[in-house]
Amino acid sequence: MQNDVVSYFLDLVAIDSESRKERDLVDKLKKDLEELGAIVEEDDCGLKFDGNAGNLYAYFPGVINKKPILLCAHSDTVVPGKGIKPTIENGRIFTDGTTVLGGDDKSGIAEILMAIKQIKDKGIAHPPIEVVITVSEEIGLLGAKNFDISKLQAAFGYALDTHQVGEVVIGAPSQNSLQINFYGKEAHAGVEPEKGLNAICLAAEAITAMPNGRIDFETTCNIGIIQGGSATNIVPKEVLVKGEARSHNKGKLQKVCEEIEQVVISTVKKFNANGAKASFHFELKEEYEAFLISRNAPVVALAEKALQNLHLPADIKVGGGGSDANIFNAKGLPTIIVGTGMNNVHTTDEDILVDELYRGTAFVEELIRLYTEE
Ligand SMILES: [Zn+2]
């Protein structure tokens, strides 16, 4: 295993790990965590969603008798993430523009493992440390949702999975996903269009009338996918529409989803006013629950103190995205999200500064050190 976080990060980036295809990376991490002295278990959650690897749970025994501290990151990257070719120039690591960099979340993994390595190399006494590396986070927090959190003994945790080092995310919204099938009737578009019922027109009218974008300061919704039709000379009989809604307020989330459903019902009704037989199927799924941790909670105070000791400004905020922290918090383990230096994530312009990798590692090391002392 490397001694330097930048070399180690580059090693991790060289191993492809798009969601569901994380086997090679998980094998390497298992080996590295063991080399650092952890007892490592891999679960079989991948079987449930066609992934080729499971979540890693690593336990580092400590010499200080205290509950463990939890550090967590995810092993998958978004697409395009195959054959990543990183370049370092002027202290910045970036790709050739054909793939993402995978700093989301390999910067988090590298910083956790290197910080623990430094603690070990320096012989610093520490309490037990738990590390969880989840799989398939990017496609709906699948690893975390299927992880047996009851095995965790930690007092609280840190998910290393947001932008600049110093960013501390103490809250995140709930999210519902929506799937709507609109059904019309197929007919030859040139010969007898009168016999058809155009499902694309039906969906278009409904989507136009739906709430969309930013609803208020804590609520958003979006239609992101539309699929339908098979040929220009056929009146389309079916359209699939997929979207999502998020809110930090559960009541508002429910309200905006009900409004969307109401629009679907009334639009179909309008199409059927003169005897047509349009129909729909509306499906709502609760993806994850919102959380908000008090600024004074020990998990936040420790992060703030660690940043202060390193003379890094703390940027404490409430986020807009879901992460493994939503799942851990919903199951009763206070977990906040902290920055790793990752930048422009989920794009082929993704990059990270070398200095941020060093700062992120120092931050994790300081978290462990402070937790030991307090
Ligand atoms: Zn991530």
Residues whose N, C-alpha, C, O or C-beta is under 5 A from the ligand:
A	BS01	ZN	D104 D105 D161
